[in-house]
Amino acid sequence: MTDRSTLVKELASRINALLDIPLINEQNEQIFFELVIGILMDLFLDELDKQLL
């Protein structure tokens, strides 16, 4: 696993522990949060790259 994917999984696990989405099982919640965190990290890092140029 890369550092990025490890960070995404860790952050998603922490958020998943704090939030509960009704009618969705824990495994699907984890996948959802990993996707959201991954997208947000990509947007954030792309914006940082633009600012550094």
Stockholm file with secondary structure:
# STOCKHOLM 1.0

chainA/1-53         MTDRSTLVKELASRINALLDIPLINEQNEQIFFELVIGILMDLFLDELDKQLL
#=GR chainA/1-53 SS CCHHHHHHHHHHHHHHHHCCCTTSCHHHHHHHHHHHHHHHHHHHHHHHHHHHC
#=GC SS_cons        CCHHHHHHHHHHHHHHHHCCCTTSCHHHHHHHHHHHHHHHHHHHHHHHHHHHC
//
